[in-house]
Every structure is written in structure tokens, then in C-alpha cells.
Amino acid sequence: MSLRTIGDVISNPFGTARLLEAHSTLKRTQAANMSYEQICIVFPDAAKYSSAQLDGFIMIGTDLVEGRARFDGSMFKQAGGVVPVPSPT
């Protein structure tokens, strides 16, 4: 975990809490078989996002929470933060 990440958490603890709350809540809506339309009625902020975007958030969030994924920011510390260019396929 980078110092910048730690700084983000310290400077915005409510953001971190909201992120976890949203993931947990949306995961429960999925377990309850709520439709996208139902989710948007109960949680109006969800209407800003498509069904696919909410599903992606739940999927990535679940993998992060359960330790199956990690997005390590150390790449930005190396080589002056140069973003690698994908090779053409």
C-alpha cells in the first residue's frame, strides 16, 4: 500500500466507509435478487450507473474484499510513473 493510498484513507475516512457500505449493500441486493429497476427505486444514486456498471462494482469489490484481486499502486513509483503501453495484437 502506498503512502498516497494511506493519505487518501486518512483524509477521507467517510469515503472509505461509504465505499465499503455501498459494496456490502449492493451485494445484498444481488443476493436478494433485486432487479436493477428495484435497486434504483430504493437507492436513487444507483440510477447514475448502468446495470453493468453496478454488477462490475460488485464483482471487483467482492474480489478485493475476499483477497482475490489487488491493484498495487507501486507501478507509479517506478520509472517516474510511466504507464506501460500494451503491445499490439
BAVEXBA-61289 format. One record per residue (C-alpha): x, y, z. Coordinates in steps of 0.1 Angstrom, whole numbers, padded with zeros to 4 digits, always signed. Each point is the difference from the previous one (the first is absolute). Layout:
XYZ ...
END
This chain:
+0000+0000+0000 +0014+0033-0010 +0003+0031+0022 -0024+0018-0024 -0026-0027+0006 +0004+0003+0038 -0003+0037-0004 -0032-0003-0020 -0015-0022+0028 +0011+0023+0028 -0012+0031-0018 -0034-0015-0009 -0010-0027+0025 -0037+0005-0009 +0008-0008-0036 +0016-0032+0010 -0030-0009+0022 -0024+0009-0028 +0019-0022-0025 -0003-0030+0023 -0036+0008+0009 -0010+0003-0037 +0017-0033-0009 -0015-0018+0029 -0035+0014-0007 +0001-0007-0037 +0013-0035+0006 -0031-0006+0022 -0023+0014-0027 +0016-0026-0024 -0005-0028+0025 -0037+0011+0004 -0004-0002-0038 -0011+0036-0002 -0002+0013-0036 +0019+0031-0012 -0033+0019+0000 -0007-0009+0036 +0035+0009+0011 -0004+0035-0017 -0033+0005+0018 +0014-0009+0034 +0034+0017-0006 -0006+0030-0023 +0038+0006-0004 +0003-0034-0017 -0019+0015-0030 +0031+0019-0010 +0016-0033-0009 -0010-0027-0025 -0009-0035+0012 +0033-0013-0015 +0020+0027+0020 -0017-0010+0032 +0007-0037-0007 +0036+0008-0007 +0004+0020+0032 -0015-0029+0020 +0023-0025-0018 +0032+0019+0004 -0009+0010+0036 -0007-0036+0009 +0034-0011-0014 +0018+0028+0019 -0018-0007+0033 +0006-0038-0003 +0036+0004-0010 -0002-0013-0035 +0010+0033-0016 +0024+0028+0008 +0009+0032-0019 +0034+0008+0013 +0010+0036-0006 +0037-0006+0002 +0002+0001-0038 -0004+0038+0003 +0031+0002+0022 +0022-0016-0027 +0013+0017-0031 -0015+0033+0009 -0035-0013-0002 +0002-0008-0037 -0030-0020-0010 +0009-0032-0020 -0012-0001-0036 -0018-0032-0010 +0015-0020-0028 -0020-0001-0032 -0019-0032-0006 
END
